């Protein structure tokens, strides 16, 4: 005759939960789900060679566009900086020109005054070449001093 199987009595009335087994099962299912989603998202758009080529071309076009914008911005900033420098140089040249024109005008005026004085000395008979050259030298030195002070 067959043996009759009997069940041993459970040592407690409440079942104990195996937390480690439950955690490992959840981790396995989460890993499988993540792997499926990753493969689906990665390969979804590239089901054929034409889709792959289209994706590559659109990526290259976007990259060219972005690089063009970057270079355009870079050159624009460089142009603005160069323009600012050129404006500064132009202002400096204008100031130098005004100063040189003022010096020339002062020299002409000094020469004119000197020639008038020299003409008066000749009329009254007290003219000598040495005094005329001394006057021109002193006029030039006075102009240089005023230029340095101004």
C-alpha positions in Angstrom: 0.0 0.0 0.0 1.1 3.6 -0.6 2.5 5.6 2.2 0.3 8.4 3.5 1.9 11.7 3.5 1.4 13.9 6.5 2.1 17.6 6.9 4.1 18.7 9.8 2.5 21.3 12.0 3.6 24.9 11.4 5.5 26.3 14.2 3.5 29.5 14.3 0.2 30.8 13.2 1.7 33.8 11.3 3.8 33.3 8.1 7.1 35.0 8.0 8.0 37.2 4.9 11.3 36.5 3.1 12.3 40.1 2.4 15.5 39.2 0.6 13.6 37.0 -1.9 11.0 39.7 -2.6 13.7 42.4 -3.1 15.7 40.3 -5.5 12.5 39.5 -7.5 11.7 43.2 -7.7 15.2 44.1 -8.8 15.1 41.5 -11.6 11.8 42.8 -12.9 12.9 46.4 -12.7 16.2 45.5 -14.6 14.3 43.7 -17.3 11.8 46.6 -17.7 14.6 49.2 -17.9 16.5 47.1 -20.5 13.4 46.8 -22.7 12.7 50.5 -22.6 16.3 51.4 -23.3 16.5 49.1 -26.4 13.1 50.3 -27.6 14.1 54.0 -27.3 17.5 53.5 -28.8 16.5 51.5 -31.8 13.0 52.8 -32.4 13.9 55.4 -35.1 16.4 53.2 -36.9 14.4 50.3 -38.2 15.9 50.6 -41.7 19.0 52.0 -43.4 17.1 54.9 -44.8 15.9 56.0 -41.4 19.5 55.7 -40.1 20.8 57.8 -43.1 18.1 60.4 -42.6 18.9 60.7 -38.9 22.6 61.1 -39.7 22.0 63.8 -42.2 19.6 65.7 -40.0 22.2 65.5 -37.1 24.9 66.8 -39.5 22.6 69.6 -40.7 21.9 70.7 -37.1 25.6 70.6 -36.3 26.5 72.7 -39.3 23.7 75.2 -38.4 24.9 75.4 -34.8 28.5 75.9 -35.8 27.5 78.6 -38.3 25.6 80.5 -35.6 28.6 80.2 -33.3 31.1 81.4 -35.9 28.8 84.3 -36.9 28.5 85.4 -33.3 32.2 85.1 -32.8 33.0 87.2 -35.9 30.4 89.7 -35.0 31.9 90.2 -31.5 35.4 90.5 -33.2 34.1 93.1 -35.6 32.5 95.2 -32.8 35.8 95.1 -30.9 37.8 96.2 -34.0 35.3 99.0 -34.6 35.7 100.2 -31.1 39.5 100.2 -31.4 39.3 102.0 -34.8 37.0 104.7 -33.3 39.5 105.2 -30.5 42.4 105.5 -33.0 40.4 108.0 -35.1 39.7 110.2 -32.0 43.4 110.1 -31.2 44.4 111.1 -34.8 41.8 113.9 -34.8 43.2 115.3 -31.5 46.8 115.0 -32.9 45.7 116.8 -36.1 44.0 119.6 -34.1 47.1 120.0 -31.9 49.5 120.1 -34.9 47.2 122.6 -36.7 47.2 124.8 -33.6 51.0 124.6 -33.4 51.3 125.5 -37.0 48.9 128.4 -36.6 50.8 129.6 -33.5 54.1 129.3 -35.4 52.6 131.3 -38.3 51.3 133.9 -36.0 54.7 134.1 -34.2 56.5 134.4 -37.6 54.1 137.1 -38.6 54.6 139.0 -35.4 58.4 138.6 -35.8 58.3 139.8 -39.4 56.3 142.8 -38.3 58.8 143.5 -35.6 61.7 142.9 -38.0 60.0 145.2 -40.5 59.7 148.0 -37.8 63.3 147.6 -36.9 64.4 147.9 -40.5 62.4 151.1 -40.9 64.0 152.7 -37.9 67.5 151.4 -38.7 68.0 149.1 -35.7 67.7 145.8 -37.5 70.3 143.0 -37.3 70.1 139.4 -38.4 71.2 138.0 -35.0 68.3 139.6 -33.1 65.8 138.2 -35.7 67.0 134.7 -35.3 67.0 135.1 -31.5 63.4 136.2 -31.6 62.4 133.2 -33.7 64.2 130.8 -31.3 62.4 132.3 -28.3 59.1 132.2 -30.1 59.5 128.5 -30.9 60.6 127.6 -27.4 57.5 129.5 -26.0 55.3 127.6 -28.4 56.7 124.3 -27.3 56.2 125.2 -23.6 52.6 126.2 -24.2 52.0 123.0 -26.2 53.4 120.9 -23.4 51.3 122.7 -20.8 48.1 122.5 -22.8 
